[in-house]
Amino acid sequence: MNPIAVTTANDQTITISKTELERLRLLATLGELTGTATHEFNNSLMTVMNYAKMAMRDKSEAGRDKALQKILDASQRAARITSTILAQARNRHDSIQPTDLAELINDTLELLGRELRKYRVQLETVIDPATPKAMISGNQIQSVLINLLVNARQAMPQGGTVKVMLNPDNASSEVVLTVRDSGSGIPRDQLPKIFDPFFSTKTGPDESGKGGTGLGLSACREIIDAHEGRIRVESSVGVGTAFIIRLKAA
């Protein structure tokens, strides 16, 4: 058999496999974002409906005022959710361009914040206002952030703290994004493998149906590599895990 033909066939198989992996990763991220947004919007809608019914039954002015305020609060939250999704569609491109990472972080936490709190996860953000824009694809880096936040939540089944930090490194003309959790940590012998495709420390999806495929962190590394950035992990069993991402400043 012609060895060149074998090499070409193998290369083609590898290319197809990588394309399929990328498709699966994109679908997983899109499903994560759409599912979360739909869930949050439905929660707000149910709040509006329930307090509208309460206002119709309550004859007191104080009771109606309280119900109307709750309706207003829920409506404003629904408006923020739709604005976030529209920003994702209009302003965040697959092409690499100057992007405000602080705004991207806030939009992502707006979508995932309630789900994280549902699992007793406390959110902390530390954003240096002097951080410049980064040369990134907003869509792709948001998918990385979503993956890391979901992973952090899953590492803390009893609840805990997730800290998202953003700061400039002027010496290297880079922007540093860190996601740190107070979860179970990753055993030392597994750390070298966590970015390998299909490697997972989880036994399967969690109670919400997320995780366990081993695609998330592998996809994160490929995205960061495509940005000519760097991602590394620091972890200690029983203490927690931090993912540190370095990206080019605009």
Secondary structure, 3 states (H helix, E strand, C coil): CCHHHHHHHHHHHHHHHHHHHHHHHHHHHHHHHHHHHHHHHHHHHHHHHHHHHHHHHCCCHHHHHHHHHHHHHHHHHHHHHHHHHHHHHHHCCCCCEEECHHHHHHHHHHHHHHHHHHCCEEEEEEECCCCCCEEECHHHHHHHHHHHHHHHHHCCCCCEEEEEEEEEECCCCEEEEEEEECCCCCCHHHHHHCCCCCCCCCCCCCCCCCCCCCCHHHHHHHHHHHCCCEEEEEEECCCEEEEEEEEEEC
